[in-house]
Amino acid sequence: MDSHTVLFQKHRPRLMGLAYRMLGTQADAEDVLHDAWLRWHSQDKDSLDDAEAWLVTVTTRLALDRLRRAKVEREHYTGPWLPEPLIEPEQQPDTQAEHAETLTLSFLLMLERLSAEERAAFLLREVFDYSHAEAATILGITEEACRQRAHRAKQRLREERTRFTANAQTQRRLLERFADALQHPTEENLRTLLAEDAMHVADGGGLVTATLRPLLGSERIARLYVQIGKLEQGHDIRRDLRLLNGTPALLTWVDGKLVTVIWIECDGDRIVALHALRNPEKLARLAAVTEWPSGTSLH
């Protein structure tokens, strides 16, 4: 590789981390990086004082434009929209690393509540540690406007974060119990795991069967999974716990095909929110690199 390609690849993990957090899907993030590479390839490198600053600025603005379009598209999305797990092994966050929380699927979903401009300002300031002045330059706005956007975003996210504080170990324990209950599902054994006001959100993208609106209440969620259990009878069902985006997720295969990825939020004792990703287009990358479990036990 020539020196300019080497330089781009050096900064690629940072650019990918920014684009993915902005957009919530690896496919969109990779498209942004491809466009950034094309602009970098045609740029007069000798005219640049700071190559990293140039690359971050271009990537941020491309991601911002794409996110604005995506927000319009997601308004017409069939049913709820959920983020897509990050698949590249080198991009999987260490659970102890600084800012790893901001890559979790639950956090990415919270970011959807922000405007595109608030999301960009927050990520640049709070995750990538740019000063308000530096972030303002990247975004092409005044420092005061950048400060206000980042502050509003931080306030909103702080309010959302109070809903769930359980660590990964607690999430894994509850997911294991949930998976055990799914082997012989009854309303009683499922309801013991769910908070009374629990919420279930499923993303089928209009391509597979999924609830089209959030389902509220432990009773309704339990009935749903009892019905799913009946539909699974006679099929080869395998379930496996994996670490996705730094937190536990329950993967379900039916007759050799990955059909669902579930992650949860909990209050320490019970599941308060259950997210079921079923859109086959979002599962395709994960299915391509994940082996069909050889047994039925979780690991």
Disulfide bonds with the S-S distance in Angstrom:
none
